[in-house]
């Protein structure tokens, strides 16, 4: 069984044209893109992704960052396992201005374009934080998703 994660390339990054560079970084890091779609996200789906933050002062920025315009939704697997851990390391810290050098958020986050005026949510990408979150997010984004639990046995596919 290989763990998978759901990733989003948020719309500010898509709008700036960074999506192709981010996709290249993903594949260069050894991830396989199992599913790819340009998606419109509704507020209900946004709440699935950010339910832990719902009601907090910064929540409206989180929601609007994936609702305003299309995002790229991805399902990723890494053949060496630990997909979620590997993806989160490649993403970098949530606040793009403090993300580690070489991470996607450090290189493509809003701070690179807007400086201190960048919103926290303009951090280029999203990733599931657990197998259960990946399952929930996959079902919310991809209604026809073949993923019914947090792992897939690729040997039988």
C-alpha positions as CSV (number, residue, x, y, z in Angstrom):
1,X,0.0,0.0,0.0
2,X,1.3,3.4,-1.0
3,X,0.2,6.5,0.8
4,X,-1.1,9.4,-1.3
5,X,-1.7,13.1,-0.6
6,X,-3.9,15.8,-2.1
7,X,-2.1,18.9,-3.2
8,X,-3.4,22.2,-4.5
9,X,-1.6,24.8,-6.5
10,X,-3.4,27.8,-5.3
11,X,-4.9,30.3,-7.7
12,X,-2.5,33.2,-7.0
13,X,0.3,30.9,-8.2
14,X,-1.7,29.7,-11.2
15,X,-2.5,33.3,-12.1
16,X,1.2,34.3,-11.9
17,X,2.1,31.5,-14.2
18,X,4.1,29.6,-11.6
19,X,2.0,26.4,-11.9
20,X,4.3,24.8,-14.6
21,X,7.4,25.5,-12.5
22,X,5.7,24.0,-9.4
23,X,4.6,20.9,-11.4
24,X,8.2,20.5,-12.5
25,X,9.5,20.8,-9.0
26,X,6.9,18.1,-8.0
27,X,8.1,15.6,-10.6
28,X,11.8,16.5,-10.1
29,X,11.3,15.5,-6.5
30,X,10.2,12.0,-7.6
31,X,6.4,12.4,-7.0
32,X,4.0,10.8,-9.5
33,X,0.9,12.9,-10.4
34,X,-1.9,10.4,-10.3
35,X,-4.7,12.9,-10.9
36,X,-4.6,16.4,-12.2
37,X,-7.5,18.8,-12.7
38,X,-8.1,22.5,-13.1
39,X,-10.9,23.1,-10.6
40,X,-13.3,25.7,-9.3
41,X,-13.6,25.3,-5.6
42,X,-16.8,26.3,-3.8
43,X,-16.9,27.7,-0.2
44,X,-18.2,24.3,1.1
45,X,-15.2,22.5,-0.3
46,X,-12.9,25.2,1.0
47,X,-14.2,24.4,4.5
48,X,-13.3,20.8,4.0
49,X,-9.7,21.8,3.4
50,X,-9.5,24.4,6.2
51,X,-12.0,23.1,8.7
52,X,-9.4,23.3,11.5
53,X,-9.1,27.1,10.9
54,X,-12.8,27.8,10.4
55,X,-14.0,30.8,12.5
56,X,-10.4,32.1,13.1
57,X,-9.7,35.7,12.0
58,X,-7.6,34.6,9.0
59,X,-10.0,32.0,7.7
60,X,-11.7,34.3,5.1
61,X,-8.3,34.8,3.4
62,X,-7.7,31.0,3.4
63,X,-11.2,30.4,1.8
64,X,-10.9,33.2,-0.7
65,X,-7.5,32.1,-1.9
66,X,-8.9,28.8,-3.2
67,X,-12.4,30.0,-4.1
68,X,-11.8,33.2,-6.1
69,X,-10.4,31.6,-9.3
70,X,-9.5,28.0,-10.4
71,X,-6.9,26.0,-8.6
72,X,-4.9,23.0,-9.8
73,X,-5.9,19.9,-7.8
74,X,-3.5,17.0,-7.6
75,X,-3.2,13.5,-6.1
76,X,0.4,12.7,-5.6
77,X,2.2,9.5,-4.6
78,X,5.9,9.0,-4.0
79,X,7.2,5.6,-4.9
80,X,9.5,5.5,-1.9
81,X,6.6,6.0,0.5
82,X,6.0,8.7,3.2
83,X,4.2,10.7,0.5
84,X,2.6,13.2,3.0
85,X,5.8,13.8,4.9
86,X,7.8,14.2,1.7
87,X,5.2,16.6,0.2
88,X,5.0,18.7,3.3
89,X,8.8,19.0,3.4
90,X,8.9,20.1,-0.2
91,X,6.1,22.7,0.4
92,X,7.9,24.3,3.3
93,X,6.6,26.4,6.2
94,X,3.1,27.8,6.0
95,X,4.3,31.4,6.1
96,X,6.1,31.7,2.7
97,X,8.4,34.5,3.9
98,X,9.9,32.2,6.5
99,X,9.8,29.0,4.5
100,X,13.1,27.2,4.2
101,X,15.2,28.1,1.1
102,X,14.6,25.6,-1.7
103,X,11.0,24.9,-0.8
104,X,8.0,25.6,-3.0
105,X,6.6,28.2,-0.6
106,X,9.9,30.0,-0.3
107,X,10.3,30.2,-4.1
108,X,6.7,30.8,-5.2
109,X,4.8,32.2,-2.2
110,X,3.2,35.7,-2.4
111,X,6.0,37.3,-0.4
112,X,8.2,37.0,-3.5
113,X,5.8,39.2,-5.4
114,X,4.1,41.4,-2.8
115,X,6.6,41.5,0.1
116,X,5.0,42.1,3.5
117,X,1.6,42.9,1.8
118,X,1.2,39.2,0.9
119,X,-1.5,37.3,2.7
120,X,-0.5,34.2,4.7
121,X,-2.8,32.1,2.5
122,X,-0.9,33.2,-0.7
123,X,1.7,30.5,0.0
124,X,1.6,28.8,-3.4
125,X,0.4,25.3,-2.4
126,X,-1.6,23.2,0.0
127,X,-1.1,19.6,1.1
128,X,-3.0,17.1,3.2
129,X,-1.6,16.8,6.7
130,X,-2.7,13.2,7.3
131,X,-4.0,10.1,5.5
132,X,-7.5,10.8,6.8
133,X,-7.3,14.4,5.5
134,X,-6.1,13.1,2.1
135,X,-9.1,10.8,1.9
136,X,-11.6,13.6,2.8
137,X,-9.9,16.1,0.5
138,X,-9.8,13.7,-2.4
139,X,-13.5,12.9,-2.1
140,X,-14.3,16.6,-1.9
141,X,-12.3,17.6,-5.0
142,X,-12.6,14.5,-7.2
143,X,-16.1,13.2,-7.0
144,X,-15.1,10.2,-9.2
145,X,-11.9,9.5,-7.2
146,X,-10.8,5.9,-7.0
147,X,-9.4,6.5,-3.6
148,X,-11.7,5.3,-0.9
149,X,-9.2,5.1,1.9
150,X,-5.8,6.6,2.7
151,X,-3.8,4.2,0.7
152,X,-3.8,2.4,-2.7
153,X,-2.3,-0.9,-3.6
154,X,-0.6,0.1,-6.8
155,X,0.6,-3.5,-7.4
156,X,-3.0,-4.5,-8.3
157,X,-3.7,-1.5,-10.5
